[in-house]
Amino acid sequence: MNFKRRQNFQPSDKLLVLVGSKNPVKISCTEDAFTRAFNKSFLVEGINAASGVSAQPMGDQETLQGAKNRAQNSKEVFPEANYWVGIEGGLDEDEAGMYAFAWIYIIDNTGKTSQSKTGTFYIPNAVAKLVKEGMELGMADDQVFNQENSKQQGGSVGLLTHGIVDRSKYYRQAIILALIPFLNKNLF
């Protein structure tokens, strides 16, 4: 859907959640997470929102900033929504190798914010080598695993777990965890 200000959006409609990405995986997992967390349905739409960070963020700080920027930029484009969600995948390295993760950042229409991080997993050396040479993780995965556009499907985690954990399931848990303050407003 080409997202424009919807003339027919009324406050009585389902609550609107904007995801700062047009990636269908990020949109569907956000809808699933919100529906599960609040036990009701939402209207969830994706919008192209700049991350303001490099195409392949490295480290927690840059990755979290990308998620924040996506949520904030979505809010600037369409301030009438109820929630704005930024999802940004990143990489980092330690003595065991290069590992992947993602940050989730959520803003609601009262200005409350929350964030959560996914679990981490190590990527193969062949993929890490391509990333170090300047390739984005999804493209490196496609090359090493002979795939096409894997980041809009199961992603690295799906490829490496043989589909047991796909990108949608991987993000869903972190989105639900980021929703904790919104589910427990009396505590936060």
Order of alpha helices (4+ residues) and beta strands (2+ residues): beta-alpha-beta-alpha-beta-beta-beta-beta-alpha-alpha-alpha-alpha-alpha
